[in-house]
């Protein structure tokens, strides 16, 4: 059995076992680049879930990942590997993008702290400022909703069993944006309450008292990852039969 996990830092287990987000942050694992730190991956909800199922974990999650990257790398995996028994994706916040420049992919976030080549710095600064505009935020939500729903239908057409969830932002605002040509969709059992803000990974765990990895972090600690793995377990079992 193969459990495939993709997402951003929450699915990569950032800070859960040590203070690193990327493997390369640790001099001992510099060669692994932006992959999850091995200690953190072993303590992540995906690894715990795979252990419950006596399954092999393949984790493509990466801290600071955009949803563009999540979809691209999931497609690449499905095109080159045997179909996994379950695909689990924790979606990143809607404003992130993936930029392809001279053959290399860059993940950009609205933090303004990302490193890009000098020739992209002006574009990046202008892009960060624009993300705070309300009309841009609304369009980002609509675009993400449409893109992720289309990917859901794509996986369905390939008979790839999958479970999606929102890590930090939900689609709760979609009902207020219907005048812009969008609407809530029927995801079946493939997306954990996408229109309920209390059911994002972060809110679900924080509202139940699970602590973050460090006091000033948005990443959940070991107890939170264990709780999320336990929450996902029956959902996955129902999916795979």
Buried (B, 14 or more C-beta within 10 A) or exposed (E): EBBBBBBBBBBBBBBBBBBBBBBBBBEEBEEBEBBBBBBBBBBBBBBBBBEBBEBEBBBBBBBBBBBBBBBBBBEEBBEEEEEBBBBBBBBBBBBBBBBEEEEEEBBBBBEEEBEBEEEBEEEBEEBBEEBEEEEBBBBBBBEBBEBBBEBBEBBBEEEBBBBBBBBBBBBBBBEEBEEEEBEBBEBEEBBBBBBBEEBBBBBBBBEEEBBBBEEEBBBBBBBBBBBBBEBBBEBBEEBBE
